[in-house]
Amino acid sequence: MIGCLGAVLLAISSNFYRTAVNSKDYIIKRLSKISDDLMVDIKNNSKMLTMNYKKLGTLQIQCTYPKYSKKIIDEIDHVLAQHYGFTDEELDFIINYDIKYRMGAEAEGEA
């Protein structure tokens, strides 16, 4: 048998667990949707290039340009920052971290 304090603690911990699980489910669903959006956006911004090789012949490749999807990538960073409890300063550092490496040298002036 649980005393009054035990019942209160049980109710609080049970509610906390449900909130944590619901938050985790929300994060997972949100990341799933954003990653789907990212894949569509990357595909829409890609270009098919034809390359000719002496030994291999003609090869067609799909070139992707993630820098054109920066807005969606930043949205993923926001969701992950929420999940991991990052401060605004930490999130800002991640979003702006070496943009020339994350997005390509041309994007450096765009940030």
BELRACOR-V911297 format. One record per residue. N is the residue number from 1. RES is the residue in one letter. PSI is psi as a letter, one per 30 degrees, with the letter a starting at -180 (none if undefined). Layout:
n | res | psi
N | RES | PSI
N | RES | PSI
This chain:
n | res | psi
1 | M | k
2 | I | k
3 | G | l
4 | C | e
5 | L | e
6 | G | e
7 | A | e
8 | V | e
9 | L | e
10 | L | e
11 | A | e
12 | I | e
13 | S | e
14 | S | e
15 | N | e
16 | F | e
17 | Y | e
18 | R | e
19 | T | e
20 | A | e
21 | V | e
22 | N | e
23 | S | e
24 | K | e
25 | D | e
26 | Y | e
27 | I | e
28 | I | e
29 | K | e
30 | R | e
31 | L | e
32 | S | e
33 | K | e
34 | I | e
35 | S | e
36 | D | e
37 | D | e
38 | L | e
39 | M | e
40 | V | e
41 | D | e
42 | I | e
43 | K | e
44 | N | f
45 | N | g
46 | S | l
47 | K | k
48 | M | k
49 | L | k
50 | T | k
51 | M | k
52 | N | k
53 | Y | k
54 | K | e
55 | K | e
56 | L | f
57 | G | b
58 | T | k
59 | L | k
60 | Q | k
61 | I | l
62 | Q | j
63 | C | k
64 | T | l
65 | Y | i
66 | P | f
67 | K | f
68 | Y | f
69 | S | g
70 | K | e
71 | K | e
72 | I | e
73 | I | e
74 | D | e
75 | E | e
76 | I | e
77 | D | e
78 | H | e
79 | V | e
80 | L | e
81 | A | e
82 | Q | e
83 | H | e
84 | Y | f
85 | G | h
86 | F | l
87 | T | l
88 | D | e
89 | E | e
90 | E | e
91 | L | e
92 | D | e
93 | F | e
94 | I | e
95 | I | e
96 | N | g
97 | Y | j
98 | D | h
99 | I | e
100 | K | f
101 | Y | e
102 | R | e
103 | M | f
104 | G | l
105 | A | e
106 | E | f
107 | A | f
108 | E | e
109 | G | f
110 | E | f
111 | A | none
